[in-house]
Amino acid sequence: AAGLTCGGELEVHIEPFGGEGSRSEALRSALGQLASYGPTAPVALVRRVDAGGSGAVVVPDPANFRLGAAAGTAELLGLPGLADGDQAAAAAQLESVVRGVGTGLIRVDPGSCRTDTTSRGAPEPVTLLVESRLPAPRMLVCGANDFSAALLPAAKLLGYHVTLIDARPAFAAQARLTATADEVVMGWPHRYLAAEAAARRLDQRTVLCVLTHDPKFDLPLLEAALSLDLAFVGAIGSRRSHLQRVEDLLEAGVRPERIAQLHSPVGLDIGAVTPAEVAVSITAEIIAARSRSTACLPLRDTSGPIHQHAIRPHHAAEPAASLLAHQEIAWT
């Protein structure tokens, strides 16, 4: 009836709401707090649902959740008999799920140190149910050109709220860009980034893609971005451009360990050539970085030419102007 396919399983948790005791009281209190939030406000609810514990905590800022900084949440894990290593593992899982979107179940097996057991006699895991509601993650695309025109719809397909930033009005005002982006900002990208950071409108899910390929825009922007705790910072360009970029960032005082977080040249090594293919390469690396996949190598971890010159058919969807613009950017 639920429409599960491929042997899927569905778990249902039923808990009395009007009962007596600390467990019911904690749930009533948490649900009362939730009532004060609007229908689109970011919020998360964390509950203990195993038989051995109780507790329910409302998290008002899920995107920036830290276990140690959230009042009451640590007590859900700090139970007698739960070893330090188990607490650390549970904390890492909890922070990851709360900062995500949707519902997640976290189970931490406390081993033999717990006295409460299941019907089979094995120690019952500490089980946390997380329900998290967040706005769409943000992607900031800097540079109005053929690459951003291809990247914008690809990013929206992944669920990002996409902002295009370019200081050149003649470029940023193109209909093919304004019709696709959720927001278009005409201004210097590094100033916009600083203002958004100061207003706390960026979080650890925010992605920045620097496609301007112009040092006067790129360097101050990357210097500002690498000082923030963003999910992903990538920059387009050749390997020669990357080496010069690293040298300039070091001269500007950016620490080497921060520069190491820069995805440059951005994208996975899939042989992308056209702007549309480069957009696939970039979004693929963003997904791989988010999931910590190592199945494909990023371009920054490979050597040799970024674009392979294999003979390939041209398609009507690949205008000559786009190809020429791509080549000019790639090899200059």
C-alpha atoms as a printed R data frame, in Angstrom:
    type eleno elety resid chain resno      x       y       z
1   ATOM     1    CA   ALA     A     1  0.000   0.000   0.000
2   ATOM     2    CA   ALA     A     2  2.928   2.353   0.639
3   ATOM     3    CA   GLY     A     3  4.305   1.645  -2.836
4   ATOM     4    CA   LEU     A     4  7.720   0.428  -1.666
5   ATOM     5    CA   THR     A     5  9.798  -1.178  -4.411
6   ATOM     6    CA   CYS     A     6 12.952  -3.302  -4.570
7   ATOM     7    CA   GLY     A     7 12.290  -4.958  -1.215
8   ATOM     8    CA   GLY     A     8 12.064  -1.686   0.708
9   ATOM     9    CA   GLU     A     9 11.088  -1.576   4.348
10  ATOM    10    CA   LEU     A    10  9.037   0.965   6.291
11  ATOM    11    CA   GLU     A    11  9.326   1.614  10.028
12  ATOM    12    CA   VAL     A    12  6.466   3.226  11.946
13  ATOM    13    CA   HIS     A    13  7.026   4.828  15.349
14  ATOM    14    CA   ILE     A    14  3.957   5.208  17.562
15  ATOM    15    CA   GLU     A    15  4.210   7.117  20.803
16  ATOM    16    CA   PRO     A    16  1.421   8.196  23.180
17  ATOM    17    CA   PHE     A    17  1.146  11.952  23.333
18  ATOM    18    CA   GLY     A    18 -1.062  12.422  26.376
19  ATOM    19    CA   GLY     A    19  0.651  10.035  28.762
20  ATOM    20    CA   GLU     A    20  2.326  10.792  32.066
21  ATOM    21    CA   GLY     A    21  6.032  10.961  32.797
22  ATOM    22    CA   SER     A    22  9.083  12.868  31.610
23  ATOM    23    CA   ARG     A    23  9.012  11.376  28.114
24  ATOM    24    CA   SER     A    24  5.516  12.642  27.318
25  ATOM    25    CA   GLU     A    25  6.224  15.984  29.000
26  ATOM    26    CA   ALA     A    26  9.363  16.517  26.899
27  ATOM    27    CA   LEU     A    27  7.431  15.781  23.727
28  ATOM    28    CA   ARG     A    28  4.580  18.115  24.676
29  ATOM    29    CA   SER     A    29  7.067  20.886  25.469
30  ATOM    30    CA   ALA     A    30  8.923  20.435  22.159
31  ATOM    31    CA   LEU     A    31  5.736  20.424  20.112
32  ATOM    32    CA   GLY     A    32  4.636  23.566  21.909
33  ATOM    33    CA   GLN     A    33  7.861  25.258  20.812
34  ATOM    34    CA   LEU     A    34  7.354  24.085  17.235
35  ATOM    35    CA   ALA     A    35  3.983  25.820  17.145
36  ATOM    36    CA   SER     A    36  5.760  29.179  17.342
37  ATOM    37    CA   TYR     A    37  7.585  28.595  14.036
38  ATOM    38    CA   GLY     A    38  6.112  29.622  10.721
39  ATOM    39    CA   PRO     A    39  5.430  27.037   8.000
40  ATOM    40    CA   THR     A    40  8.681  27.812   6.148
41  ATOM    41    CA   ALA     A    41 10.986  28.724   9.052
42  ATOM    42    CA   PRO     A    42 14.083  26.513   9.414
43  ATOM    43    CA   VAL     A    43 13.767  24.208  12.415
44  ATOM    44    CA   ALA     A    44 14.561  20.647  13.473
45  ATOM    45    CA   LEU     A    45 13.197  18.264  16.092
46  ATOM    46    CA   VAL     A    46 15.452  15.632  17.681
47  ATOM    47    CA   ARG     A    47 13.828  12.873  19.756
48  ATOM    48    CA   ARG     A    48 14.960   9.801  21.644
49  ATOM    49    CA   VAL     A    49 12.711   6.956  20.501
50  ATOM    50    CA   ASP     A    50 14.359   3.896  22.047
51  ATOM    51    CA   ALA     A    51 12.827   2.351  25.155
52  ATOM    52    CA   GLY     A    52 15.850   3.147  27.306
53  ATOM    53    CA   GLY     A    53 15.695   6.945  27.154
54  ATOM    54    CA   SER     A    54 13.574  10.005  26.665
55  ATOM    55    CA   GLY     A    55 13.876  13.546  25.425
56  ATOM    56    CA   ALA     A    56 12.862  15.895  22.647
57  ATOM    57    CA   VAL     A    57 14.784  19.019  21.638
58  ATOM    58    CA   VAL     A    58 13.917  21.773  19.143
59  ATOM    59    CA   VAL     A    59 16.882  23.053  17.088
60  ATOM    60    CA   PRO     A    60 16.158  26.580  15.792
61  ATOM    61    CA   ASP     A    61 19.089  26.894  13.349
62  ATOM    62    CA   PRO     A    62 19.626  23.444  11.780
63  ATOM    63    CA   ALA     A    63 22.035  24.596   9.066
64  ATOM    64    CA   ASN     A    64 24.618  25.712  11.654
65  ATOM    65    CA   PHE     A    65 23.891  23.058  14.266
66  ATOM    66    CA   ARG     A    66 26.711  22.059  16.622
67  ATOM    67    CA   LEU     A    67 26.019  19.487  19.295
68  ATOM    68    CA   GLY     A    68 28.035  21.235  22.005
69  ATOM    69    CA   ALA     A    69 26.339  24.577  21.378
70  ATOM    70    CA   ALA     A    70 22.740  23.317  21.385
71  ATOM    71    CA   ALA     A    71 21.209  23.462  24.840
72  ATOM    72    CA   GLY     A    72 19.587  20.183  25.849
73  ATOM    73    CA   THR     A    73 20.643  18.182  22.805
74  ATOM    74    CA   ALA     A    74 23.837  16.798  24.331
75  ATOM    75    CA   GLU     A    75 21.810  15.299  27.171
76  ATOM    76    CA   LEU     A    76 20.124  13.042  24.632
77  ATOM    77    CA   LEU     A    77 23.487  11.315  24.189
78  ATOM    78    CA   GLY     A    78 25.174  11.791  27.558
79  ATOM    79    CA   LEU     A    79 23.655   8.726  29.190
80  ATOM    80    CA   PRO     A    80 25.293   6.543  31.836
81  ATOM    81    CA   GLY     A    81 27.059   3.637  30.179
82  ATOM    82    CA   LEU     A    82 27.447   5.281  26.769
83  ATOM    83    CA   ALA     A    83 31.181   5.307  26.065
84  ATOM    84    CA   ASP     A    84 33.007   8.424  24.878
85  ATOM    85    CA   GLY     A    85 33.669   6.863  21.480
86  ATOM    86    CA   ASP     A    86 29.964   6.116  21.043
87  ATOM    87    CA   GLN     A    87 29.109   9.706  21.963
88  ATOM    88    CA   ALA     A    88 31.571  11.077  19.384
89  ATOM    89    CA   ALA     A    89 30.166   8.827  16.650
90  ATOM    90    CA   ALA     A    90 26.603   9.761  17.523
91  ATOM    91    CA   ALA     A    91 27.471  13.461  17.611
92  ATOM    92    CA   ALA     A    92 28.988  13.326  14.108
93  ATOM    93    CA   GLN     A    93 25.958  11.503  12.722
94  ATOM    94    CA   LEU     A    94 23.518  13.805  14.478
95  ATOM    95    CA   GLU     A    95 25.159  16.993  13.210
96  ATOM    96    CA   SER     A    96 25.208  15.633   9.661
97  ATOM    97    CA   VAL     A    97 21.522  14.656   9.647
98  ATOM    98    CA   VAL     A    98 20.286  17.824  11.390
99  ATOM    99    CA   ARG     A    99 22.147  20.004   8.876
100 ATOM   100    CA   GLY     A   100 20.578  17.998   6.053
101 ATOM   101    CA   VAL     A   101 16.979  18.047   4.918
102 ATOM   102    CA   GLY     A   102 14.261  15.554   5.761
103 ATOM   103    CA   THR     A   103 14.057  12.745   8.288
104 ATOM   104    CA   GLY     A   104 16.812  10.497   9.563
105 ATOM   105    CA   LEU     A   105 17.164   7.748  12.137
106 ATOM   106    CA   ILE     A   106 20.443   7.501  14.046
107 ATOM   107    CA   ARG     A   107 21.291   4.345  15.945
108 ATOM   108    CA   VAL     A   108 24.340   4.094  18.191
109 ATOM   109    CA   ASP     A   109 25.155   0.646  19.514
110 ATOM   110    CA   PRO     A   110 26.466   1.111  23.056
111 ATOM   111    CA   GLY     A   111 27.803  -2.427  23.241
112 ATOM   112    CA   SER     A   112 27.657  -4.375  26.451
113 ATOM   113    CA   CYS     A   113 27.820  -1.306  28.707
114 ATOM   114    CA   ARG     A   114 24.049  -0.814  28.568
115 ATOM   115    CA   THR     A   115 21.767  -2.721  30.908
116 ATOM   116    CA   ASP     A   116 18.464  -2.242  29.053
117 ATOM   117    CA   THR     A   117 17.971  -4.914  26.388
118 ATOM   118    CA   THR     A   118 15.658  -5.866  23.580
119 ATOM   119    CA   SER     A   119 13.468  -8.936  23.622
120 ATOM   120    CA   ARG     A   120 16.365 -10.927  22.188
121 ATOM   121    CA   GLY     A   121 18.601 -10.001  25.114
122 ATOM   122    CA   ALA     A   122 21.018  -7.809  23.119
123 ATOM   123    CA   PRO     A   123 21.769  -4.241  24.253
124 ATOM   124    CA   GLU     A   124 19.281  -1.818  22.721
125 ATOM   125    CA   PRO     A   125 20.825   0.913  20.556
126 ATOM   126    CA   VAL     A   126 20.409   4.551  21.477
127 ATOM   127    CA   THR     A   127 18.016   5.698  18.751
128 ATOM   128    CA   LEU     A   128 17.448   9.312  17.719
129 ATOM   129    CA   LEU     A   129 14.761  10.435  15.296
130 ATOM   130    CA   VAL     A   130 15.668  13.671  13.479
131 ATOM   131    CA   GLU     A   131 13.163  15.730  11.503
132 ATOM   132    CA   SER     A   132 14.816  18.722   9.866
133 ATOM   133    CA   ARG     A   133 13.329  21.499   7.747
134 ATOM   134    CA   LEU     A   134 15.640  23.886   5.942
135 ATOM   135    CA   PRO     A   135 15.369  26.294   3.021
136 ATOM   136    CA   ALA     A   136 16.980  25.196  -0.225
137 ATOM   137    CA   PRO     A   137 20.790  25.293  -0.104
138 ATOM   138    CA   ARG     A   138 22.379  28.203  -1.935
139 ATOM   139    CA   MET     A   139 24.691  28.207  -4.911
140 ATOM   140    CA   LEU     A   140 26.478  31.447  -5.762
141 ATOM   141    CA   VAL     A   141 27.624  31.541  -9.394
142 ATOM   142    CA   CYS     A   142 30.050  34.350 -10.140
143 ATOM   143    CA   GLY     A   143 30.483  35.305 -13.770
144 ATOM   144    CA   ALA     A   144 27.870  35.794 -16.509
145 ATOM   145    CA   ASN     A   145 28.970  33.749 -19.534
146 ATOM   146    CA   ASP     A   146 28.302  30.546 -21.468
147 ATOM   147    CA   PHE     A   147 29.422  28.415 -18.527
148 ATOM   148    CA   SER     A   148 27.067  30.023 -16.037
149 ATOM   149    CA   ALA     A   149 24.237  29.813 -18.587
150 ATOM   150    CA   ALA     A   150 24.758  26.032 -18.592
151 ATOM   151    CA   LEU     A   151 25.410  25.711 -14.850
152 ATOM   152    CA   LEU     A   152 22.337  27.626 -13.634
153 ATOM   153    CA   PRO     A   153 19.696  25.096 -14.780
154 ATOM   154    CA   ALA     A   154 21.905  22.174 -13.721
155 ATOM   155    CA   ALA     A   155 22.202  23.639 -10.215
156 ATOM   156    CA   LYS     A   156 18.467  24.230  -9.962
157 ATOM   157    CA   LEU     A   157 17.901  20.616 -10.988
158 ATOM   158    CA   LEU     A   158 19.902  19.631  -7.888
159 ATOM   159    CA   GLY     A   159 17.653  21.762  -5.692
160 ATOM   160    CA   TYR     A   160 19.886  24.790  -5.165
161 ATOM   161    CA   HIS     A   161 18.635  28.348  -4.836
162 ATOM   162    CA   VAL     A   162 20.908  29.946  -7.416
163 ATOM   163    CA   THR     A   163 22.263  33.497  -7.304
164 ATOM   164    CA   LEU     A   164 24.229  34.860 -10.253
165 ATOM   165    CA   ILE     A   165 26.671  37.682  -9.457
166 ATOM   166    CA   ASP     A   166 28.526  39.844 -11.960
167 ATOM   167    CA   ALA     A   167 29.741  43.432 -11.744
168 ATOM   168    CA   ARG     A   168 29.169  43.990 -15.478
169 ATOM   169    CA   PRO     A   169 25.507  44.921 -16.093
170 ATOM   170    CA   ALA     A   170 25.693  44.241 -19.839
171 ATOM   171    CA   PHE     A   171 26.680  40.633 -19.082
172 ATOM   172    CA   ALA     A   172 24.467  39.981 -16.048
173 ATOM   173    CA   ALA     A   173 21.315  41.373 -17.697
174 ATOM   174    CA   GLN     A   174 21.222  38.739 -20.446
175 ATOM   175    CA   ALA     A   175 17.749  37.210 -20.703
176 ATOM   176    CA   ARG     A   176 19.123  33.655 -20.889
177 ATOM   177    CA   LEU     A   177 20.576  34.183 -17.388
178 ATOM   178    CA   THR     A   178 17.914  36.299 -15.698
179 ATOM   179    CA   ALA     A   179 15.221  33.836 -16.777
180 ATOM   180    CA   THR     A   180 17.010  30.915 -15.115
181 ATOM   181    CA   ALA     A   181 18.648  32.245 -11.946
182 ATOM   182    CA   ASP     A   182 16.561  32.697  -8.806
183 ATOM   183    CA   GLU     A   183 18.361  35.983  -8.228
184 ATOM   184    CA   VAL     A   184 20.740  38.169 -10.252
185 ATOM   185    CA   VAL     A   185 23.072  40.566  -8.435
186 ATOM   186    CA   MET     A   186 24.948  43.270 -10.337
187 ATOM   187    CA   GLY     A   187 27.946  44.091  -8.199
188 ATOM   188    CA   TRP     A   188 31.428  43.004  -7.219
189 ATOM   189    CA   PRO     A   189 31.224  39.355  -6.116
190 ATOM   190    CA   HIS     A   190 33.571  39.659  -3.118
191 ATOM   191    CA   ARG     A   191 31.548  42.569  -1.708
192 ATOM   192    CA   TYR     A   192 28.314  40.632  -2.119
193 ATOM   193    CA   LEU     A   193 29.833  37.567  -0.459
194 ATOM   194    CA   ALA     A   194 31.047  39.620   2.513
195 ATOM   195    CA   ALA     A   195 27.619  41.239   2.927
196 ATOM   196    CA   GLU     A   196 25.817  37.875   2.800
197 ATOM   197    CA   ALA     A   197 28.231  36.385   5.328
198 ATOM   198    CA   ALA     A   198 27.756  39.339   7.676
199 ATOM   199    CA   ALA     A   199 23.978  38.925   7.390
200 ATOM   200    CA   ARG     A   200 24.289  35.189   8.200
201 ATOM   201    CA   ARG     A   201 22.669  34.204   4.922
202 ATOM   202    CA   LEU     A   202 25.424  31.678   4.122
203 ATOM   203    CA   ASP     A   203 25.829  28.322   5.816
204 ATOM   204    CA   GLN     A   204 27.763  25.065   5.576
205 ATOM   205    CA   ARG     A   205 25.653  23.929   2.615
206 ATOM   206    CA   THR     A   206 26.470  26.978   0.495
207 ATOM   207    CA   VAL     A   207 28.326  26.339  -2.772
208 ATOM   208    CA   LEU     A   208 30.408  28.980  -4.574
209 ATOM   209    CA   CYS     A   209 31.378  28.553  -8.225
210 ATOM   210    CA   VAL     A   210 33.769  31.164  -9.610
211 ATOM   211    CA   LEU     A   211 33.429  31.257 -13.397
212 ATOM   212    CA   THR     A   212 34.662  34.770 -14.166
213 ATOM   213    CA   HIS     A   213 38.212  33.637 -15.026
214 ATOM   214    CA   ASP     A   214 39.455  37.165 -14.381
215 ATOM   215    CA   PRO     A   215 41.960  37.836 -11.557
216 ATOM   216    CA   LYS     A   216 40.482  41.221 -10.650
217 ATOM   217    CA   PHE     A   217 37.251  39.420  -9.749
218 ATOM   218    CA   ASP     A   218 38.583  36.002  -8.756
219 ATOM   219    CA   LEU     A   219 41.330  36.874  -6.288
220 ATOM   220    CA   PRO     A   220 39.419  39.095  -3.840
221 ATOM   221    CA   LEU     A   221 36.468  36.749  -4.084
222 ATOM   222    CA   LEU     A   222 38.479  33.590  -3.368
223 ATOM   223    CA   GLU     A   223 40.371  35.329  -0.582
224 ATOM   224    CA   ALA     A   224 37.047  36.137   1.084
225 ATOM   225    CA   ALA     A   225 35.467  32.751   0.339
226 ATOM   226    CA   LEU     A   226 38.352  30.703   1.752
227 ATOM   227    CA   SER     A   227 37.951  32.475   5.087
228 ATOM   228    CA   LEU     A   228 34.359  31.179   5.372
229 ATOM   229    CA   ASP     A   229 33.009  27.755   6.248
230 ATOM   230    CA   LEU     A   230 31.309  26.917   2.943
231 ATOM   231    CA   ALA     A   231 30.463  23.485   1.572
232 ATOM   232    CA   PHE     A   232 32.334  23.926  -1.702
233 ATOM   233    CA   VAL     A   233 34.459  26.613  -3.363
234 ATOM   234    CA   GLY     A   234 35.379  25.970  -6.990
235 ATOM   235    CA   ALA     A   235 37.024  28.065  -9.682
236 ATOM   236    CA   ILE     A   236 37.254  27.498 -13.420
237 ATOM   237    CA   GLY     A   237 40.486  27.907 -15.354
238 ATOM   238    CA   SER     A   238 43.530  26.200 -16.807
239 ATOM   239    CA   ARG     A   239 46.253  24.574 -14.731
240 ATOM   240    CA   ARG     A   240 48.505  27.543 -15.444
241 ATOM   241    CA   SER     A   241 45.793  29.877 -14.165
242 ATOM   242    CA   HIS     A   242 45.420  27.724 -11.074
243 ATOM   243    CA   LEU     A   243 49.124  27.882 -10.248
244 ATOM   244    CA   GLN     A   244 49.114  31.654 -10.620
245 ATOM   245    CA   ARG     A   245 45.952  31.825  -8.520
246 ATOM   246    CA   VAL     A   246 47.577  29.829  -5.712
247 ATOM   247    CA   GLU     A   247 50.671  32.013  -5.794
248 ATOM   248    CA   ASP     A   248 48.560  35.181  -5.592
249 ATOM   249    CA   LEU     A   249 46.479  33.821  -2.726
250 ATOM   250    CA   LEU     A   250 49.599  32.914  -0.768
251 ATOM   251    CA   GLU     A   251 50.955  36.429  -1.296
252 ATOM   252    CA   ALA     A   252 47.631  37.790  -0.021
253 ATOM   253    CA   GLY     A   253 48.136  35.867   3.218
254 ATOM   254    CA   VAL     A   254 45.678  33.006   2.694
255 ATOM   255    CA   ARG     A   255 46.870  29.973   4.650
256 ATOM   256    CA   PRO     A   256 47.951  26.934   2.588
257 ATOM   257    CA   GLU     A   257 45.489  24.642   4.372
258 ATOM   258    CA   ARG     A   258 42.647  26.934   3.315
259 ATOM   259    CA   ILE     A   259 43.881  27.039  -0.282
260 ATOM   260    CA   ALA     A   260 43.927  23.226  -0.250
261 ATOM   261    CA   GLN     A   261 40.140  23.347   0.129
262 ATOM   262    CA   LEU     A   262 39.792  25.145  -3.203
263 ATOM   263    CA   HIS     A   263 38.467  22.983  -6.057
264 ATOM   264    CA   SER     A   264 40.551  24.326  -8.910
265 ATOM   265    CA   PRO     A   265 40.406  23.563 -11.770
266 ATOM   266    CA   VAL     A   266 36.809  22.819 -10.823
267 ATOM   267    CA   GLY     A   267 35.050  19.685 -12.073
268 ATOM   268    CA   LEU     A   268 35.535  15.949 -12.353
269 ATOM   269    CA   ASP     A   269 37.870  14.540 -14.968
270 ATOM   270    CA   ILE     A   270 35.202  13.232 -17.363
271 ATOM   271    CA   GLY     A   271 36.535  14.767 -20.586
272 ATOM   272    CA   ALA     A   272 34.076  17.675 -20.586
273 ATOM   273    CA   VAL     A   273 34.511  20.189 -23.419
274 ATOM   274    CA   THR     A   274 31.326  22.149 -24.113
275 ATOM   275    CA   PRO     A   275 29.779  24.521 -21.532
276 ATOM   276    CA   ALA     A   276 26.954  22.032 -20.966
277 ATOM   277    CA   GLU     A   277 29.442  19.223 -20.333
278 ATOM   278    CA   VAL     A   278 31.513  21.435 -18.053
279 ATOM   279    CA   ALA     A   279 28.337  22.124 -16.054
280 ATOM   280    CA   VAL     A   280 27.845  18.374 -15.650
281 ATOM   281    CA   SER     A   281 31.488  18.030 -14.574
282 ATOM   282    CA   ILE     A   282 31.131  20.796 -11.978
283 ATOM   283    CA   THR     A   283 27.853  19.538 -10.521
284 ATOM   284    CA   ALA     A   284 29.265  16.009 -10.431
285 ATOM   285    CA   GLU     A   285 32.195  17.203  -8.319
286 ATOM   286    CA   ILE     A   286 29.832  19.080  -6.013
287 ATOM   287    CA   ILE     A   287 27.823  15.893  -5.485
288 ATOM   288    CA   ALA     A   288 31.008  13.844  -4.988
289 ATOM   289    CA   ALA     A   289 32.325  16.358  -2.443
290 ATOM   290    CA   ARG     A   290 29.012  16.379  -0.619
291 ATOM   291    CA   SER     A   291 28.855  12.580  -0.441
292 ATOM   292    CA   ARG     A   292 32.651  12.227   0.002
293 ATOM   293    CA   SER     A   293 32.793   9.874  -2.961
294 ATOM   294    CA   THR     A   294 36.181   8.932  -4.388
295 ATOM   295    CA   ALA     A   295 34.898   7.074  -7.450
296 ATOM   296    CA   CYS     A   296 36.051   9.809  -9.859
297 ATOM   297    CA   LEU     A   297 39.078  12.060  -9.645
298 ATOM   298    CA   PRO     A   298 38.665  15.833  -9.544
299 ATOM   299    CA   LEU     A   299 40.657  17.736 -12.159
300 ATOM   300    CA   ARG     A   300 42.724  19.303  -9.371
301 ATOM   301    CA   ASP     A   301 44.059  15.818  -8.534
302 ATOM   302    CA   THR     A   302 45.064  14.931 -12.105
303 ATOM   303    CA   SER     A   303 47.710  16.203 -14.487
304 ATOM   304    CA   GLY     A   304 47.976  16.904 -18.189
305 ATOM   305    CA   PRO     A   305 45.561  18.763 -20.457
306 ATOM   306    CA   ILE     A   306 42.148  19.507 -18.968
307 ATOM   307    CA   HIS     A   307 40.412  19.074 -22.341
308 ATOM   308    CA   GLN     A   308 41.167  16.032 -24.468
309 ATOM   309    CA   HIS     A   309 41.310  16.523 -28.229
310 ATOM   310    CA   ALA     A   310 39.617  13.302 -29.247
311 ATOM   311    CA   ILE     A   311 37.680  13.458 -32.514
312 ATOM   312    CA   ARG     A   312 34.019  13.756 -31.685
313 ATOM   313    CA   PRO     A   313 30.828  14.640 -33.572
314 ATOM   314    CA   HIS     A   314 29.375  18.110 -33.204
315 ATOM   315    CA   HIS     A   315 25.720  18.538 -32.376
316 ATOM   316    CA   ALA     A   316 23.281  21.302 -33.161
317 ATOM   317    CA   ALA     A   317 22.987  21.989 -29.433
318 ATOM   318    CA   GLU     A   318 26.656  23.004 -29.323
319 ATOM   319    CA   PRO     A   319 26.868  26.364 -31.124
320 ATOM   320    CA   ALA     A   320 30.208  27.288 -32.606
321 ATOM   321    CA   ALA     A   321 30.201  30.529 -30.607
322 ATOM   322    CA   SER     A   322 29.959  28.577 -27.351
323 ATOM   323    CA   LEU     A   323 32.784  26.271 -28.364
324 ATOM   324    CA   LEU     A   324 35.025  29.174 -29.342
325 ATOM   325    CA   ALA     A   325 34.276  31.032 -26.118
326 ATOM   326    CA   HIS     A   326 35.046  27.890 -24.131
327 ATOM   327    CA   GLN     A   327 38.356  27.350 -25.899
328 ATOM   328    CA   GLU     A   328 39.381  30.968 -25.416
329 ATOM   329    CA   ILE     A   329 38.804  30.711 -21.679
330 ATOM   330    CA   ALA     A   330 40.310  27.253 -21.297
331 ATOM   331    CA   TRP     A   331 43.640  27.875 -22.974
332 ATOM   332    CA   THR     A   332 44.398  31.508 -22.158
